[in-house]
């Protein structure tokens, strides 16, 4: 079966802009052209793009993956967060309840899990794997958009409640991390998970919200003057649109999310903008390195 680029974008979760950009920059995928010049993809293209999508979401760089494909080598195994073995069955049942739109069952299972798992571990044991599983299965057409939105909305509210229930630190670090997502970025679980992770690790993290116009984000950042501004993107096209505004921020900027990971490499960015390649516990080391670099004369 043959597909247009718009259909491939819907099937894989990779925007038409990103697909064209990957074809131009990396040349690892060569769709055929119809008589009218439009691209046409087959099933093998779709399956390869889904695999690449999962690897990029797990932290792999698109340039390295393209080189691997062009050299005829096997792609690495996909590493995504997994449910902790201690709660695997219950977490899997929660995911199934979300796919079935069974909110009462999902609430019951979630409450049981919260009672069993220490609050410092629930992010890594449950929420991070659940968010990854929802994204992966939607990308593989194992779930539809309505299921993905319902499950994401459920997690969003749970993460907000988690943040509200966190104890205020005895002392607030002077170095502040400002988090936000720009216009068109309406899915919050990933950035809320990052916010919760940073606060658990003791960072002074402030979340502005989602869907903020880039110019307004610049004004807020330059007023607050945080140590680092973290901006989440789901698509590399959104990165491209926001970059002219982000370079006007007078402090270090770190972009994160799938859109950041698919946006080529740090070398193509302004010197004060970096790509966060990690999540969870590993992000503390990466942010500390960025802070150390920004403090150098």
Residue pairs with C-beta under 8 A, 6 or more apart in sequence:
1 42
1 43
2 40
2 41
2 42
3 11
3 40
3 41
3 42
3 45
3 46
4 38
4 39
4 40
4 41
5 16
5 19
5 20
5 31
5 38
5 39
5 41
6 16
7 41
8 14
8 19
8 41
8 45
8 46
8 49
9 15
9 16
9 19
11 46
11 50
11 141
12 46
12 49
12 50
12 53
12 139
13 53
13 135
13 138
13 139
14 49
14 53
14 262
15 235
15 236
15 237
17 235
17 236
17 237
17 240
18 235
18 236
18 237
18 262
19 49
21 236
22 28
22 29
22 62
22 66
22 262
23 29
23 30
23 31
25 264
26 62
26 63
26 66
27 66
27 70
28 65
28 66
28 69
28 70
29 45
29 48
29 49
29 69
31 39
31 40
31 41
31 45
32 39
32 40
32 42
33 39
33 40
34 40
48 69
50 139
50 140
51 75
51 78
52 62
52 65
52 69
52 75
53 139
53 258
54 78
54 80
54 136
54 139
55 65
55 75
55 76
55 78
56 62
56 65
56 258
56 261
56 262
57 80
57 132
57 135
57 136
57 258
57 261
58 78
58 79
58 80
58 132
59 79
59 261
59 277
59 278
59 279
60 76
60 261
61 261
61 265
61 277
62 261
62 262
62 264
63 264
63 265
65 75
68 74
68 75
68 76
69 75
80 129
80 132
80 133
80 136
81 124
81 128
81 129
81 132
81 280
82 129
83 91
83 92
83 125
83 126
83 129
83 130
84 91
84 117
84 121
84 124
84 125
84 126
84 129
86 116
86 117
86 125
87 113
87 116
87 117
87 125
87 126
90 109
90 112
90 113
90 116
91 113
91 125
91 126
91 129
91 130
93 109
94 106
94 109
94 110
94 113
94 126
94 130
95 130
95 133
95 134
95 151
97 103
97 105
97 106
97 109
98 106
98 134
98 147
98 150
98 151
98 154
99 143
99 147
99 151
101 147
101 150
103 154
106 154
110 158
113 122
113 126
114 122
117 125
117 126
119 162
119 165
119 166
120 200
122 162
123 162
123 193
123 196
123 197
123 200
123 280
124 280
124 281
127 155
127 158
127 159
127 162
127 189
127 193
127 196
128 193
128 279
128 280
130 151
130 155
131 152
131 155
131 189
131 190
131 193
134 143
134 148
134 151
134 152
134 155
135 148
137 143
138 144
138 145
138 147
138 148
143 151
152 187
152 188
152 189
155 189
156 188
156 189
156 192
159 188
159 189
159 192
159 193
159 195
159 196
160 192
162 196
163 192
163 195
163 196
163 199
166 196
166 199
166 200
169 202
172 204
173 202
173 203
173 204
174 204
175 203
175 204
175 226
175 227
175 228
175 291
176 204
176 205
176 206
176 224
176 226
176 227
177 198
177 203
177 204
177 205
177 206
177 226
177 227
177 228
177 229
177 230
177 287
178 205
178 206
178 208
178 220
178 221
178 224
178 226
178 228
178 229
178 230
179 191
179 194
179 195
179 198
179 205
179 206
179 207
179 208
179 229
179 230
179 231
179 232
180 191
180 207
180 208
180 209
180 210
180 212
180 217
180 220
180 229
180 230
180 231
180 232
181 188
181 191
181 209
181 210
181 211
181 212
181 231
181 232
181 233
181 257
182 211
182 212
182 213
182 214
182 217
182 231
182 233
182 238
182 241
182 242
183 211
183 212
183 213
183 214
184 211
184 238
185 210
185 211
185 232
185 233
185 234
185 238
185 257
186 210
186 211
187 210
187 234
188 210
190 232
190 234
190 256
190 257
191 207
191 210
191 230
191 232
191 256
191 257
192 207
193 279
194 230
194 232
194 256
194 279
194 283
195 205
195 207
197 279
197 280
197 281
197 283
198 205
198 283
198 287
199 205
201 281
201 284
203 284
203 287
206 224
206 226
208 217
208 220
212 220
214 241
214 242
214 245
214 246
215 245
217 229
217 231
217 245
217 246
217 249
218 245
218 246
218 248
218 249
221 229
221 249
221 250
221 251
222 248
222 249
222 250
225 250
225 251
226 251
227 251
227 252
227 291
227 294
228 251
228 252
228 253
228 254
228 287
228 290
228 291
228 294
229 246
229 249
229 251
229 252
229 253
229 254
230 253
230 254
230 255
230 256
230 276
231 242
231 246
231 253
231 254
231 255
231 256
232 255
232 256
232 257
232 260
233 239
233 242
233 255
233 256
233 257
233 258
233 259
233 260
233 263
234 257
234 258
234 259
235 258
235 259
235 262
236 259
236 260
236 262
236 263
237 259
238 259
239 255
239 259
239 260
239 263
240 263
243 269
243 270
243 273
246 253
246 255
246 270
246 273
247 270
247 272
247 273
249 272
251 272
251 294
252 272
252 274
252 290
252 291
252 293
252 294
253 272
253 273
253 274
254 273
254 274
254 275
254 276
254 287
254 290
255 263
255 273
255 274
255 275
255 276
256 275
256 276
256 279
260 275
260 276
261 275
261 277
263 269
263 275
265 275
266 273
266 274
266 275
269 275
274 290
276 283
276 286
276 287
277 286
278 285
278 286
